[in-house]
Amino acid sequence: MSGENNPEKNIICAKCNVPLALGKVTLSYLDNSFPVELYKCPQCSLVFIPEELALGKMDQVEKALEDK
């Protein structure tokens, strides 16, 4: 996917008013942590989680962990 066609690349942090950049973040749920690369603010570290990820893979992981 090229940067021009990637809508996340054009997202601006509402708090800092700067473009988000790809970076490593750690997501946690039910005492489990997962290192991932997502767009985040380079100043305040606010993370953008795309709807597709939240309703897709993250939802699947949450359900799998809850079933343990």
N, C-alpha and C positions, 0 to 999 in steps of 0.2 A: 504494500500500500504506500503510495507516495505521500509526502507531507502535505501537498496542496489539497489532496482529496481527503485528508484525515481531519474531521471536524474538531477533535479534541485538541489539535495543535493550535487552534485559533481561540481557545477558551481563555478568558481573562479572569484572574482572581478577583472576586467581588470585594474583598477586604483591601488588597494591596494594589489593585489595578495594573498588574503585570501579567504577561502571558505565562501559562503553565508550561512546565518542562517535564519530560520523562525522568523518573527517578525511582529508586528502590524504596519501597514501603513495606511494613509488616502489618498484615491483617490478622486480627485475633478474634476467635469465637470459641466459647466453651473451653477455655484453657488450652486451646490449640492456636499456634501461630503459623502464618504462611507468608514467606517473603515473595513479593511480586513487584513488577515494574508497572507503575501507573503514572498518569500526569498529576503533578503536584506543584504548588506554588513554591518558587525558589526562595521566597522571603519568609512566609509564615508556615509553610509545609502543609497547607490545606490540600487534601487529596480529592481529585475528581474520580468518581466511580461511575462509568457509563451505565445507562439503564440496562443495556444488553447483558453486561457482566453481573449486575446486581440481581436481575431477574432470571438469569441463566445459570452460569457456572457457580456463582456464589450461593444461589438458592439451593442448588444440588448438593453442595458441600455442607451447608447448614443442615439440610435434611438428613444427610448421611451421618453427620456427627450426632444429631439428636437421636438417631435410631440405635446408637451404640449402647 
